[in-house]
Protein backbone atom coordinates (compact mmCIF):
# COMPACT_ATOMS: atom_id res chain seq x y z
CA UNK A 1 0.00 0.00 0.00
CA UNK A 2 1.36 3.41 -0.95
CA UNK A 3 0.84 6.63 0.94
CA UNK A 4 2.03 10.20 0.73
CA UNK A 5 2.36 13.15 3.03
CA UNK A 6 1.90 16.83 2.40
CA UNK A 7 5.03 18.85 3.19
CA UNK A 8 2.82 21.60 4.65
CA UNK A 9 1.04 19.32 7.15
CA UNK A 10 2.48 19.49 10.66
CA UNK A 11 0.66 17.62 13.43
CA UNK A 12 -2.55 17.50 11.35
CA UNK A 13 -2.55 21.24 10.65
CA UNK A 14 -1.62 23.13 7.50
CA UNK A 15 1.42 25.34 8.00
CA UNK A 16 0.60 27.13 4.75
CA UNK A 17 -3.02 28.04 5.59
CA UNK A 18 -2.84 29.67 9.02
CA UNK A 19 -2.68 26.37 10.91
CA UNK A 20 -6.14 25.23 9.79
CA UNK A 21 -6.91 21.53 10.12
CA UNK A 22 -5.34 19.83 7.12
CA UNK A 23 -7.97 18.90 4.56
CA UNK A 24 -6.27 18.00 1.26
CA UNK A 25 -7.90 19.78 -1.65
CA UNK A 26 -9.50 22.59 0.36
CA UNK A 27 -9.42 26.14 -0.97
CA UNK A 28 -5.85 27.42 -0.84
CA UNK A 29 -4.32 23.94 -0.68
CA UNK A 30 -1.46 23.28 -3.11
CA UNK A 31 -3.33 20.14 -4.22
CA UNK A 32 -6.59 21.93 -5.08
CA UNK A 33 -7.30 21.94 -8.79
CA UNK A 34 -4.39 19.64 -9.55
CA UNK A 35 -5.70 16.25 -8.46
CA UNK A 36 -9.00 14.35 -8.49
CA UNK A 37 -10.46 13.49 -5.08
CA UNK A 38 -12.80 10.51 -4.78
CA UNK A 39 -14.22 11.62 -1.44
CA UNK A 40 -15.59 15.04 -2.38
CA UNK A 41 -17.22 16.41 -5.50
CA UNK A 42 -16.87 19.93 -4.08
CA UNK A 43 -13.07 19.62 -4.04
CA UNK A 44 -13.10 18.56 -7.70
CA UNK A 45 -14.94 21.69 -8.86
CA UNK A 46 -11.70 23.67 -9.41
CA UNK A 47 -10.17 20.84 -11.43
CA UNK A 48 -13.25 20.63 -13.68
CA UNK A 49 -13.24 24.42 -14.16
CA UNK A 50 -9.56 24.31 -15.08
CA UNK A 51 -10.17 21.48 -17.56
CA UNK A 52 -13.04 23.41 -19.16
CA UNK A 53 -10.88 26.53 -19.58
CA UNK A 54 -8.07 24.47 -21.09
CA UNK A 55 -10.47 22.80 -23.52
CA UNK A 56 -11.85 26.15 -24.64
CA UNK A 57 -8.39 27.68 -25.06
CA UNK A 58 -7.32 24.81 -27.33
CA UNK A 59 -10.46 25.21 -29.41
CA UNK A 60 -11.77 21.77 -28.48
CA UNK A 61 -14.94 20.83 -26.68
CA UNK A 62 -14.60 20.23 -22.92
CA UNK A 63 -14.96 16.60 -21.99
CA UNK A 64 -17.14 15.40 -19.13
PDB file of N, CA, C and O in Angstrom:
ATOM      1  N   UNK A   1       0.843  -1.182   0.000  1.00  0.00           N
ATOM      2  CA  UNK A   1       0.000   0.000   0.000  1.00  0.00           C
ATOM      3  C   UNK A   1       0.888   1.245   0.000  1.00  0.00           C
ATOM      4  O   UNK A   1       1.841   1.337   0.775  1.00  0.00           O
ATOM      5  N   UNK A   2       0.575   2.178  -0.855  1.00  0.00           N
ATOM      6  CA  UNK A   2       1.360   3.413  -0.952  1.00  0.00           C
ATOM      7  C   UNK A   2       0.642   4.544  -0.226  1.00  0.00           C
ATOM      8  O   UNK A   2      -0.587   4.582  -0.157  1.00  0.00           O
ATOM      9  N   UNK A   3       1.425   5.449   0.304  1.00  0.00           N
ATOM     10  CA  UNK A   3       0.843   6.629   0.944  1.00  0.00           C
ATOM     11  C   UNK A   3       1.753   7.821   0.677  1.00  0.00           C
ATOM     12  O   UNK A   3       2.887   7.664   0.224  1.00  0.00           O
ATOM     13  N   UNK A   4       1.257   8.977   0.955  1.00  0.00           N
ATOM     14  CA  UNK A   4       2.027  10.196   0.731  1.00  0.00           C
ATOM     15  C   UNK A   4       1.763  11.139   1.891  1.00  0.00           C
ATOM     16  O   UNK A   4       0.832  10.935   2.670  1.00  0.00           O
ATOM     17  N   UNK A   5       2.563  12.143   1.999  1.00  0.00           N
ATOM     18  CA  UNK A   5       2.364  13.147   3.028  1.00  0.00           C
ATOM     19  C   UNK A   5       2.584  14.528   2.451  1.00  0.00           C
ATOM     20  O   UNK A   5       3.491  14.738   1.646  1.00  0.00           O
ATOM     21  N   UNK A   6       1.765  15.457   2.857  1.00  0.00           N
ATOM     22  CA  UNK A   6       1.904  16.833   2.398  1.00  0.00           C
ATOM     23  C   UNK A   6       3.029  17.506   3.179  1.00  0.00           C
ATOM     24  O   UNK A   6       3.077  17.403   4.405  1.00  0.00           O
ATOM     25  N   UNK A   7       3.927  18.188   2.486  1.00  0.00           N
ATOM     26  CA  UNK A   7       5.026  18.848   3.192  1.00  0.00           C
ATOM     27  C   UNK A   7       4.565  20.016   4.068  1.00  0.00           C
ATOM     28  O   UNK A   7       5.321  20.490   4.916  1.00  0.00           O
ATOM     29  N   UNK A   8       3.330  20.481   3.867  1.00  0.00           N
ATOM     30  CA  UNK A   8       2.815  21.604   4.654  1.00  0.00           C
ATOM     31  C   UNK A   8       2.050  21.147   5.894  1.00  0.00           C
ATOM     32  O   UNK A   8       1.701  21.969   6.742  1.00  0.00           O
ATOM     33  N   UNK A   9       1.786  19.839   6.009  1.00  0.00           N
ATOM     34  CA  UNK A   9       1.040  19.319   7.155  1.00  0.00           C
ATOM     35  C   UNK A   9       1.985  19.054   8.320  1.00  0.00           C
ATOM     36  O   UNK A   9       2.946  18.293   8.198  1.00  0.00           O
ATOM     37  N   UNK A  10       1.699  19.689   9.445  1.00  0.00           N
ATOM     38  CA  UNK A  10       2.475  19.490  10.659  1.00  0.00           C
ATOM     39  C   UNK A  10       1.490  19.228  11.788  1.00  0.00           C
ATOM     40  O   UNK A  10       0.685  20.091  12.138  1.00  0.00           O
ATOM     41  N   UNK A  11       1.563  18.029  12.350  1.00  0.00           N
ATOM     42  CA  UNK A  11       0.661  17.619  13.429  1.00  0.00           C
ATOM     43  C   UNK A  11      -0.809  17.778  13.053  1.00  0.00           C
ATOM     44  O   UNK A  11      -1.620  18.193  13.881  1.00  0.00           O
ATOM     45  N   UNK A  12      -1.161  17.447  11.795  1.00  0.00           N
ATOM     46  CA  UNK A  12      -2.546  17.497  11.352  1.00  0.00           C
ATOM     47  C   UNK A  12      -3.044  18.876  10.976  1.00  0.00           C
ATOM     48  O   UNK A  12      -4.220  19.046  10.653  1.00  0.00           O
ATOM     49  N   UNK A  13      -2.160  19.867  11.014  1.00  0.00           N
ATOM     50  CA  UNK A  13      -2.546  21.235  10.652  1.00  0.00           C
ATOM     51  C   UNK A  13      -1.715  21.713   9.474  1.00  0.00           C
ATOM     52  O   UNK A  13      -0.578  21.282   9.283  1.00  0.00           O
ATOM     53  N   UNK A  14      -2.300  22.612   8.685  1.00  0.00           N
ATOM     54  CA  UNK A  14      -1.624  23.130   7.500  1.00  0.00           C
ATOM     55  C   UNK A  14      -0.787  24.352   7.865  1.00  0.00           C
ATOM     56  O   UNK A  14      -1.319  25.381   8.280  1.00  0.00           O
ATOM     57  N   UNK A  15       0.516  24.226   7.706  1.00  0.00           N
ATOM     58  CA  UNK A  15       1.416  25.337   8.004  1.00  0.00           C
ATOM     59  C   UNK A  15       1.279  26.455   6.973  1.00  0.00           C
ATOM     60  O   UNK A  15       1.655  27.595   7.244  1.00  0.00           O
ATOM     61  N   UNK A  16       0.752  26.142   5.815  1.00  0.00           N
ATOM     62  CA  UNK A  16       0.602  27.132   4.751  1.00  0.00           C
ATOM     63  C   UNK A  16      -0.667  27.972   4.919  1.00  0.00           C
ATOM     64  O   UNK A  16      -0.695  29.140   4.533  1.00  0.00           O
ATOM     65  N   UNK A  17      -1.715  27.376   5.496  1.00  0.00           N
ATOM     66  CA  UNK A  17      -3.017  28.041   5.592  1.00  0.00           C
ATOM     67  C   UNK A  17      -3.378  28.376   7.041  1.00  0.00           C
ATOM     68  O   UNK A  17      -4.399  27.916   7.552  1.00  0.00           O
ATOM     69  N   UNK A  18      -2.566  29.152   7.678  1.00  0.00           N
ATOM     70  CA  UNK A  18      -2.841  29.669   9.023  1.00  0.00           C
ATOM     71  C   UNK A  18      -3.194  28.595  10.034  1.00  0.00           C
ATOM     72  O   UNK A  18      -4.071  28.788  10.877  1.00  0.00           O
ATOM     73  N   UNK A  19      -2.508  27.460   9.950  1.00  0.00           N
ATOM     74  CA  UNK A  19      -2.675  26.366  10.910  1.00  0.00           C
ATOM     75  C   UNK A  19      -4.093  25.808  10.973  1.00  0.00           C
ATOM     76  O   UNK A  19      -4.522  25.329  12.023  1.00  0.00           O
ATOM     77  N   UNK A  20      -4.828  25.865   9.855  1.00  0.00           N
ATOM     78  CA  UNK A  20      -6.143  25.226   9.788  1.00  0.00           C
ATOM     79  C   UNK A  20      -5.951  23.716   9.791  1.00  0.00           C
ATOM     80  O   UNK A  20      -4.876  23.226   9.445  1.00  0.00           O
ATOM     81  N   UNK A  21      -6.979  22.982  10.176  1.00  0.00           N
ATOM     82  CA  UNK A  21      -6.914  21.535  10.122  1.00  0.00           C
ATOM     83  C   UNK A  21      -6.675  21.123   8.676  1.00  0.00           C
ATOM     84  O   UNK A  21      -7.366  21.584   7.767  1.00  0.00           O
ATOM     85  N   UNK A  22      -5.695  20.255   8.470  1.00  0.00           N
ATOM     86  CA  UNK A  22      -5.337  19.831   7.119  1.00  0.00           C
ATOM     87  C   UNK A  22      -6.490  19.063   6.485  1.00  0.00           C
ATOM     88  O   UNK A  22      -6.972  18.071   7.034  1.00  0.00           O
ATOM     89  N   UNK A  23      -6.919  19.534   5.331  1.00  0.00           N
ATOM     90  CA  UNK A  23      -7.975  18.901   4.557  1.00  0.00           C
ATOM     91  C   UNK A  23      -7.540  18.970   3.094  1.00  0.00           C
ATOM     92  O   UNK A  23      -7.860  19.934   2.398  1.00  0.00           O
ATOM     93  N   UNK A  24      -6.811  17.954   2.623  1.00  0.00           N
ATOM     94  CA  UNK A  24      -6.275  18.005   1.263  1.00  0.00           C
ATOM     95  C   UNK A  24      -7.326  18.363   0.227  1.00  0.00           C
ATOM     96  O   UNK A  24      -8.401  17.766   0.174  1.00  0.00           O
ATOM     97  N   UNK A  25      -6.999  19.342  -0.589  1.00  0.00           N
ATOM     98  CA  UNK A  25      -7.899  19.784  -1.646  1.00  0.00           C
ATOM     99  C   UNK A  25      -8.749  20.985  -1.286  1.00  0.00           C
ATOM    100  O   UNK A  25      -9.462  21.511  -2.140  1.00  0.00           O
ATOM    101  N   UNK A  26      -8.689  21.436  -0.023  1.00  0.00           N
ATOM    102  CA  UNK A  26      -9.502  22.595   0.364  1.00  0.00           C
ATOM    103  C   UNK A  26      -8.989  23.854  -0.325  1.00  0.00           C
ATOM    104  O   UNK A  26      -7.873  23.873  -0.845  1.00  0.00           O
ATOM    105  N   UNK A  27      -9.795  24.886  -0.328  1.00  0.00           N
ATOM    106  CA  UNK A  27      -9.417  26.138  -0.972  1.00  0.00           C
ATOM    107  C   UNK A  27      -8.099  26.641  -0.387  1.00  0.00           C
ATOM    108  O   UNK A  27      -7.945  26.749   0.830  1.00  0.00           O
ATOM    109  N   UNK A  28      -7.160  26.944  -1.267  1.00  0.00           N
ATOM    110  CA  UNK A  28      -5.846  27.416  -0.844  1.00  0.00           C
ATOM    111  C   UNK A  28      -4.801  26.324  -0.758  1.00  0.00           C
ATOM    112  O   UNK A  28      -3.606  26.612  -0.692  1.00  0.00           O
ATOM    113  N   UNK A  29      -5.234  25.077  -0.758  1.00  0.00           N
ATOM    114  CA  UNK A  29      -4.317  23.936  -0.684  1.00  0.00           C
ATOM    115  C   UNK A  29      -3.542  23.816  -1.991  1.00  0.00           C
ATOM    116  O   UNK A  29      -4.086  24.067  -3.066  1.00  0.00           O
ATOM    117  N   UNK A  30      -2.277  23.435  -1.897  1.00  0.00           N
ATOM    118  CA  UNK A  30      -1.464  23.281  -3.108  1.00  0.00           C
ATOM    119  C   UNK A  30      -1.972  22.147  -3.987  1.00  0.00           C
ATOM    120  O   UNK A  30      -1.615  22.078  -5.163  1.00  0.00           O
ATOM    121  N   UNK A  31      -2.795  21.259  -3.445  1.00  0.00           N
ATOM    122  CA  UNK A  31      -3.330  20.144  -4.218  1.00  0.00           C
ATOM    123  C   UNK A  31      -4.625  20.496  -4.938  1.00  0.00           C
ATOM    124  O   UNK A  31      -5.015  19.810  -5.883  1.00  0.00           O
ATOM    125  N   UNK A  32      -5.293  21.555  -4.501  1.00  0.00           N
ATOM    126  CA  UNK A  32      -6.594  21.935  -5.076  1.00  0.00           C
ATOM    127  C   UNK A  32      -6.449  22.263  -6.552  1.00  0.00           C
ATOM    128  O   UNK A  32      -5.574  23.034  -6.945  1.00  0.00           O
ATOM    129  N   UNK A  33      -7.314  21.674  -7.363  1.00  0.00           N
ATOM    130  CA  UNK A  33      -7.303  21.936  -8.793  1.00  0.00           C
ATOM    131  C   UNK A  33      -6.241  21.191  -9.565  1.00  0.00           C
ATOM    132  O   UNK A  33      -6.141  21.340 -10.783  1.00  0.00           O
ATOM    133  N   UNK A  34      -5.442  20.388  -8.876  1.00  0.00           N
ATOM    134  CA  UNK A  34      -4.386  19.642  -9.547  1.00  0.00           C
ATOM    135  C   UNK A  34      -4.646  18.143  -9.558  1.00  0.00           C
ATOM    136  O   UNK A  34      -4.132  17.424 -10.414  1.00  0.00           O
ATOM    137  N   UNK A  35      -5.448  17.674  -8.602  1.00  0.00           N
ATOM    138  CA  UNK A  35      -5.696  16.251  -8.461  1.00  0.00           C
ATOM    139  C   UNK A  35      -7.185  15.990  -8.304  1.00  0.00           C
ATOM    140  O   UNK A  35      -7.939  16.877  -7.902  1.00  0.00           O
ATOM    141  N   UNK A  36      -7.614  14.753  -8.628  1.00  0.00           N
ATOM    142  CA  UNK A  36      -9.004  14.349  -8.488  1.00  0.00           C
ATOM    143  C   UNK A  36      -9.170  13.658  -7.140  1.00  0.00           C
ATOM    144  O   UNK A  36      -8.387  12.777  -6.786  1.00  0.00           O
ATOM    145  N   UNK A  37     -10.196  14.062  -6.390  1.00  0.00           N
ATOM    146  CA  UNK A  37     -10.465  13.487  -5.080  1.00  0.00           C
ATOM    147  C   UNK A  37     -11.730  12.647  -5.144  1.00  0.00           C
ATOM    148  O   UNK A  37     -12.781  13.146  -5.545  1.00  0.00           O
ATOM    149  N   UNK A  38     -11.646  11.394  -4.757  1.00  0.00           N
ATOM    150  CA  UNK A  38     -12.804  10.509  -4.778  1.00  0.00           C
ATOM    151  C   UNK A  38     -13.817  10.857  -3.697  1.00  0.00           C
ATOM    152  O   UNK A  38     -15.012  10.619  -3.871  1.00  0.00           O
ATOM    153  N   UNK A  39     -13.359  11.413  -2.595  1.00  0.00           N
ATOM    154  CA  UNK A  39     -14.222  11.620  -1.436  1.00  0.00           C
ATOM    155  C   UNK A  39     -15.117  12.851  -1.523  1.00  0.00           C
ATOM    156  O   UNK A  39     -16.095  12.932  -0.780  1.00  0.00           O
ATOM    157  N   UNK A  40     -14.829  13.802  -2.389  1.00  0.00           N
ATOM    158  CA  UNK A  40     -15.590  15.044  -2.376  1.00  0.00           C
ATOM    159  C   UNK A  40     -15.733  15.651  -3.768  1.00  0.00           C
ATOM    160  O   UNK A  40     -14.742  15.986  -4.417  1.00  0.00           O
ATOM    161  N   UNK A  41     -16.963  15.784  -4.209  1.00  0.00           N
ATOM    162  CA  UNK A  41     -17.218  16.414  -5.498  1.00  0.00           C
ATOM    163  C   UNK A  41     -16.930  17.913  -5.423  1.00  0.00           C
ATOM    164  O   UNK A  41     -16.536  18.520  -6.419  1.00  0.00           O
ATOM    165  N   UNK A  42     -17.124  18.505  -4.256  1.00  0.00           N
ATOM    166  CA  UNK A  42     -16.872  19.930  -4.081  1.00  0.00           C
ATOM    167  C   UNK A  42     -15.396  20.264  -4.306  1.00  0.00           C
ATOM    168  O   UNK A  42     -15.077  21.303  -4.883  1.00  0.00           O
ATOM    169  N   UNK A  43     -14.499  19.391  -3.855  1.00  0.00           N
ATOM    170  CA  UNK A  43     -13.065  19.617  -4.035  1.00  0.00           C
ATOM    171  C   UNK A  43     -12.657  19.511  -5.497  1.00  0.00           C
ATOM    172  O   UNK A  43     -11.653  20.094  -5.905  1.00  0.00           O
ATOM    173  N   UNK A  44     -13.424  18.776  -6.285  1.00  0.00           N
ATOM    174  CA  UNK A  44     -13.095  18.564  -7.698  1.00  0.00           C
ATOM    175  C   UNK A  44     -13.605  19.678  -8.597  1.00  0.00           C
ATOM    176  O   UNK A  44     -13.302  19.687  -9.790  1.00  0.00           O
ATOM    177  N   UNK A  45     -14.361  20.603  -8.062  1.00  0.00           N
ATOM    178  CA  UNK A  45     -14.938  21.690  -8.860  1.00  0.00           C
ATOM    179  C   UNK A  45     -13.840  22.508  -9.539  1.00  0.00           C
ATOM    180  O   UNK A  45     -13.958  22.817 -10.725  1.00  0.00           O
ATOM    181  N   UNK A  46     -12.781  22.864  -8.820  1.00  0.00           N
ATOM    182  CA  UNK A  46     -11.705  23.673  -9.413  1.00  0.00           C
ATOM    183  C   UNK A  46     -11.003  22.929 -10.538  1.00  0.00           C
ATOM    184  O   UNK A  46     -10.631  23.533 -11.544  1.00  0.00           O
ATOM    185  N   UNK A  47     -10.818  21.620 -10.377  1.00  0.00           N
ATOM    186  CA  UNK A  47     -10.172  20.840 -11.425  1.00  0.00           C
ATOM    187  C   UNK A  47     -11.040  20.817 -12.678  1.00  0.00           C
ATOM    188  O   UNK A  47     -10.526  20.965 -13.787  1.00  0.00           O
ATOM    189  N   UNK A  48     -12.350  20.634 -12.516  1.00  0.00           N
ATOM    190  CA  UNK A  48     -13.251  20.629 -13.677  1.00  0.00           C
ATOM    191  C   UNK A  48     -13.258  21.992 -14.358  1.00  0.00           C
ATOM    192  O   UNK A  48     -13.255  22.065 -15.587  1.00  0.00           O
ATOM    193  N   UNK A  49     -13.267  23.078 -13.574  1.00  0.00           N
ATOM    194  CA  UNK A  49     -13.240  24.422 -14.164  1.00  0.00           C
ATOM    195  C   UNK A  49     -11.959  24.635 -14.948  1.00  0.00           C
ATOM    196  O   UNK A  49     -11.982  25.211 -16.036  1.00  0.00           O
ATOM    197  N   UNK A  50     -10.853  24.179 -14.408  1.00  0.00           N
ATOM    198  CA  UNK A  50      -9.562  24.312 -15.076  1.00  0.00           C
ATOM    199  C   UNK A  50      -9.550  23.516 -16.383  1.00  0.00           C
ATOM    200  O   UNK A  50      -9.038  23.990 -17.397  1.00  0.00           O
ATOM    201  N   UNK A  51     -10.119  22.302 -16.354  1.00  0.00           N
ATOM    202  CA  UNK A  51     -10.168  21.485 -17.557  1.00  0.00           C
ATOM    203  C   UNK A  51     -11.055  22.116 -18.621  1.00  0.00           C
ATOM    204  O   UNK A  51     -10.744  22.039 -19.809  1.00  0.00           O
ATOM    205  N   UNK A  52     -12.156  22.740 -18.209  1.00  0.00           N
ATOM    206  CA  UNK A  52     -13.038  23.408 -19.161  1.00  0.00           C
ATOM    207  C   UNK A  52     -12.341  24.595 -19.811  1.00  0.00           C
ATOM    208  O   UNK A  52     -12.457  24.790 -21.021  1.00  0.00           O
ATOM    209  N   UNK A  53     -11.617  25.392 -19.024  1.00  0.00           N
ATOM    210  CA  UNK A  53     -10.880  26.534 -19.582  1.00  0.00           C
ATOM    211  C   UNK A  53      -9.830  26.056 -20.574  1.00  0.00           C
ATOM    212  O   UNK A  53      -9.677  26.639 -21.647  1.00  0.00           O
ATOM    213  N   UNK A  54      -9.112  25.006 -20.225  1.00  0.00           N
ATOM    214  CA  UNK A  54      -8.069  24.474 -21.095  1.00  0.00           C
ATOM    215  C   UNK A  54      -8.667  23.973 -22.394  1.00  0.00           C
ATOM    216  O   UNK A  54      -8.101  24.193 -23.464  1.00  0.00           O
ATOM    217  N   UNK A  55      -9.803  23.303 -22.314  1.00  0.00           N
ATOM    218  CA  UNK A  55     -10.466  22.797 -23.521  1.00  0.00           C
ATOM    219  C   UNK A  55     -10.908  23.923 -24.427  1.00  0.00           C
ATOM    220  O   UNK A  55     -10.807  23.812 -25.649  1.00  0.00           O
ATOM    221  N   UNK A  56     -11.400  25.011 -23.844  1.00  0.00           N
ATOM    222  CA  UNK A  56     -11.855  26.154 -24.639  1.00  0.00           C
ATOM    223  C   UNK A  56     -10.678  26.892 -25.267  1.00  0.00           C
ATOM    224  O   UNK A  56     -10.779  27.377 -26.394  1.00  0.00           O
ATOM    225  N   UNK A  57      -9.548  26.979 -24.535  1.00  0.00           N
ATOM    226  CA  UNK A  57      -8.389  27.678 -25.064  1.00  0.00           C
ATOM    227  C   UNK A  57      -7.804  26.941 -26.263  1.00  0.00           C
ATOM    228  O   UNK A  57      -7.286  27.568 -27.187  1.00  0.00           O
ATOM    229  N   UNK A  58      -7.884  25.604 -26.251  1.00  0.00           N
ATOM    230  CA  UNK A  58      -7.320  24.814 -27.331  1.00  0.00           C
ATOM    231  C   UNK A  58      -8.273  24.706 -28.500  1.00  0.00           C
ATOM    232  O   UNK A  58      -7.922  24.153 -29.542  1.00  0.00           O
ATOM    233  N   UNK A  59      -9.496  25.240 -28.334  1.00  0.00           N
ATOM    234  CA  UNK A  59     -10.457  25.209 -29.414  1.00  0.00           C
ATOM    235  C   UNK A  59     -11.272  23.926 -29.463  1.00  0.00           C
ATOM    236  O   UNK A  59     -12.109  23.752 -30.349  1.00  0.00           O
ATOM    237  N   UNK A  60     -11.028  23.022 -28.510  1.00  0.00           N
ATOM    238  CA  UNK A  60     -11.773  21.774 -28.479  1.00  0.00           C
ATOM    239  C   UNK A  60     -12.950  21.869 -27.533  1.00  0.00           C
ATOM    240  O   UNK A  60     -13.074  22.830 -26.773  1.00  0.00           O
ATOM    241  N   UNK A  61     -13.798  20.886 -27.582  1.00  0.00           N
ATOM    242  CA  UNK A  61     -14.936  20.827 -26.685  1.00  0.00           C
ATOM    243  C   UNK A  61     -14.484  20.259 -25.353  1.00  0.00           C
ATOM    244  O   UNK A  61     -13.696  19.313 -25.335  1.00  0.00           O
ATOM    245  N   UNK A  62     -14.961  20.810 -24.219  1.00  0.00           N
ATOM    246  CA  UNK A  62     -14.596  20.233 -22.922  1.00  0.00           C
ATOM    247  C   UNK A  62     -15.202  18.847 -22.778  1.00  0.00           C
ATOM    248  O   UNK A  62     -16.330  18.608 -23.208  1.00  0.00           O
ATOM    249  N   UNK A  63     -14.461  17.946 -22.180  1.00  0.00           N
ATOM    250  CA  UNK A  63     -14.957  16.598 -21.990  1.00  0.00           C
ATOM    251  C   UNK A  63     -15.495  16.449 -20.589  1.00  0.00           C
ATOM    252  O   UNK A  63     -14.979  17.054 -19.649  1.00  0.00           O
ATOM    253  N   UNK A  64     -16.538  15.638 -20.445  1.00  0.00           N
ATOM    254  CA  UNK A  64     -17.139  15.396 -19.129  1.00  0.00           C
ATOM    255  C   UNK A  64     -16.694  14.082 -18.569  1.00  0.00           C
ATOM    256  O   UNK A  64     -17.100  13.711 -17.467  1.00  0.00           O
TER     257      UNK A  64
END
